[in-house]
């Protein structure tokens, strides 16, 4: 069964994602089930300081993201603390 990595962190006004406040491994057969398990533990995993959560797969690729505030993602995409740029995941 694949292992996903959930991270929860603050996100700045311009999309910069800060250092992870939580870093949890989640085993699940699919991204959908991994995200459902993360949301099922929301009270435990998310905090007032955390404004962004994301899952990566075993290769480290971003597979799911959740802006916890109702803000729109920044136009230029998201830049994580490591300097990697990820495409903005807007509402559909």
Beta strands, then each sheet from edge to edge (+ up, - down):
strand 1: 3-11
strand 2: 17-27
strand 3: 52-56
strand 4: 62-67
strand 5: 78-79
strand 6: 85-86
sheet 1: 2+ 1- 3+ 4-
sheet 2: 5+ 6-
end
